[in-house]
Amino acid sequence: MGQSAEEIARSSLRACYGDEGIFAGIHHFKDYWARDGFFASLGALEIGDSGIVKKNLQLFLTSLKKDGQVPLRIGKSSLGLAISSLGIILGRRKPIYDVDLTSTKPSDSNPLLIIAAHAYYLKTRDKYILENLPLLEKALEWGHQRCDQDCLLEEEERCNWADSVKKKGKVFYTNVCHFKSIQCLAELYEQAKKIEKASHYSRIAKDVKVRLNQHFWTGEHYADWIDREKIFNFFSTDGNMLAILWEVADKDKANKIIDCSMTFGLQDTPSGCVHPYYPIEDIGWHTKMIGLKDYHNGLSWLWLGAISTLALLKVGRISEAKELMDKIDTLIEDHEEVYEVYDGGFPVNRTLYRSEHPFAWSAGLVALAHSELKKHRK
């Protein structure tokens, strides 16, 4: 009898633990990517691995730029990343602050640092986090400098996790992370008994939540992004499901979002990124060149399936959550590892690109989803 999907997810996550934090993967993504490690940390905390989460937080807190920017990753340069898939490793790891092949800045590293730090504190009550509140606040204020009059973050093309897609302006996923990070910082200041700062950030979080619902809600789901008042009304799984988990959406909106996701077939192979697909001209040349025009535009990611499962649990749709988890488990058990991206139920394996494995981000959130599902079964 082989390992269960939950056991595989845990072992896949732990295989990505490095000396200084959590690697995104152990092949071509064997670097400390901010977003990957911070999302994976939520699962690591759930399975009792708080030590590696602290290491990961320490790594990025000590790598903040003077202006408060969190690195995209601690790892290889763009060139080193490109040739690592060929098994060639160049140089030592160092902080990388610009999005690959651009001079723009990642938009989600900063909020995800604060979210992971907050989760770590709630689990451990380690005063290290409260002692570093000035750095976390600096990281938040770096993002605030990129907000417009609506208190919503503005970003350039390819600055969030879906970096093969030319989204720019106000991106919903990024701004949901931004909202959550403000809320987390407010709660950490409350724990530190700094009530004035806690109240200040709590007020900002409430304002951002109102603006998100005013600007992005379409009546059925949240729009994908807004650029110069033009609304791009794609259904993007990432921001919509996180909006449910982090209570940007009320229960009525949450159920509408989930219904859309099911109707659009995004949970057939958990989970697709978007409906309808983005036009080919919105996809970056760098992914088209290696035969990955569907990277965020048709392929499936288990971390999206995991947050969709958690969203179903959040609104009490337990049987549907179990069904979705069963689909995820089948993919994991069939291939005996947690892979990065799937095409038609199989890990991507193309001439110029092979799905990273194990993949910490998905492994961590699948482990978290399993744990939460058990709580709802009791």
QUILINLIN-V505365 format. One record per residue. N is the residue number from 1. RES is the residue in one letter. OMEGA is omega as a letter, one per 30 degrees, with the letter a starting at -180 (NA if undefined). Layout:
N:RES:OMEGA  N:RES:OMEGA
This chain:
1:M:a  2:G:l  3:Q:l  4:S:l  5:A:l  6:E:l  7:E:l  8:I:l  9:A:l  10:R:a  11:S:l  12:S:l  13:L:a  14:R:l  15:A:a  16:C:l  17:Y:l  18:G:a  19:D:a  20:E:a  21:G:a  22:I:l  23:F:l  24:A:l  25:G:a  26:I:l  27:H:a  28:H:l  29:F:a  30:K:l  31:D:l  32:Y:l  33:W:a  34:A:a  35:R:a  36:D:a  37:G:a  38:F:l  39:F:l  40:A:a  41:S:a  42:L:l  43:G:l  44:A:l  45:L:a  46:E:a  47:I:l  48:G:a  49:D:a  50:S:a  51:G:a  52:I:l  53:V:l  54:K:l  55:K:a  56:N:l  57:L:l  58:Q:a  59:L:a  60:F:l  61:L:l  62:T:a  63:S:l  64:L:l  65:K:a  66:K:l  67:D:l  68:G:a  69:Q:l  70:V:l  71:P:l  72:L:l  73:R:l  74:I:a  75:G:a  76:K:l  77:S:l  78:S:l  79:L:l  80:G:l  81:L:a  82:A:a  83:I:a  84:S:l  85:S:l  86:L:l  87:G:l  88:I:a  89:I:a  90:L:l  91:G:a  92:R:l  93:R:l  94:K:l  95:P:l  96:I:a  97:Y:a  98:D:l  99:V:a  100:D:l  101:L:l  102:T:l  103:S:a  104:T:a  105:K:l  106:P:a  107:S:a  108:D:l  109:S:a  110:N:l  111:P:a  112:L:l  113:L:a  114:I:l  115:I:l  116:A:l  117:A:l  118:H:l  119:A:l  120:Y:a  121:Y:a  122:L:a  123:K:a  124:T:a  125:R:l  126:D:a  127:K:l  128:Y:a  129:I:l  130:L:l  131:E:a  132:N:l  133:L:l  134:P:l  135:L:l  136:L:l  137:E:l  138:K:l  139:A:l  140:L:a  141:E:l  142:W:l  143:G:a  144:H:l  145:Q:l  146:R:l  147:C:l  148:D:a  149:Q:l  150:D:a  151:C:l  152:L:a  153:L:l  154:E:l  155:E:l  156:E:a  157:E:l  158:R:a  159:C:l  160:N:a  161:W:a  162:A:a  163:D:l  164:S:a  165:V:a  166:K:l  167:K:l  168:K:a  169:G:l  170:K:l  171:V:a  172:F:l  173:Y:a  174:T:a  175:N:l  176:V:l  177:C:l  178:H:l  179:F:a  180:K:a  181:S:l  182:I:l  183:Q:l  184:C:l  185:L:l  186:A:a  187:E:l  188:L:l  189:Y:l  190:E:l  191:Q:l  192:A:l  193:K:l  194:K:a  195:I:a  196:E:l  197:K:l  198:A:a  199:S:l  200:H:a  201:Y:l  202:S:l  203:R:l  204:I:l  205:A:l  206:K:l  207:D:a  208:V:l  209:K:l  210:V:a  211:R:l  212:L:a  213:N:l  214:Q:a  215:H:a  216:F:a  217:W:a  218:T:a  219:G:l  220:E:a  221:H:l  222:Y:l  223:A:a  224:D:l  225:W:l  226:I:l  227:D:a  228:R:l  229:E:l  230:K:a  231:I:l  232:F:a  233:N:l  234:F:l  235:F:l  236:S:a  237:T:a  238:D:a  239:G:a  240:N:a  241:M:l  242:L:l  243:A:l  244:I:a  245:L:a  246:W:l  247:E:l  248:V:l  249:A:l  250:D:a  251:K:l  252:D:l  253:K:a  254:A:a  255:N:l  256:K:l  257:I:a  258:I:l  259:D:l  260:C:a  261:S:l  262:M:a  263:T:a  264:F:l  265:G:a  266:L:a  267:Q:l  268:D:l  269:T:a  270:P:f  271:S:l  272:G:a  273:C:a  274:V:l  275:H:f  276:P:l  277:Y:l  278:Y:l  279:P:a  280:I:a  281:E:l  282:D:a  283:I:a  284:G:a  285:W:a  286:H:l  287:T:l  288:K:a  289:M:a  290:I:l  291:G:a  292:L:l  293:K:l  294:D:a  295:Y:l  296:H:a  297:N:l  298:G:l  299:L:a  300:S:a  301:W:a  302:L:l  303:W:l  304:L:l  305:G:a  306:A:a  307:I:l  308:S:l  309:T:l  310:L:l  311:A:l  312:L:l  313:L:a  314:K:a  315:V:l  316:G:l  317:R:a  318:I:a  319:S:l  320:E:l  321:A:l  322:K:l  323:E:l  324:L:l  325:M:l  326:D:l  327:K:l  328:I:a  329:D:l  330:T:l  331:L:a  332:I:a  333:E:l  334:D:a  335:H:l  336:E:l  337:E:l  338:V:a  339:Y:a  340:E:a  341:V:a  342:Y:l  343:D:l  344:G:l  345:G:l  346:F:l  347:P:a  348:V:l  349:N:a  350:R:a  351:T:a  352:L:l  353:Y:l  354:R:a  355:S:l  356:E:l  357:H:f  358:P:a  359:F:a  360:A:a  361:W:a  362:S:a  363:A:a  364:G:a  365:L:l  366:V:l  367:A:l  368:L:a  369:A:l  370:H:a  371:S:a  372:E:l  373:L:l  374:K:l  375:K:a  376:H:l  377:R:a  378:K:NA
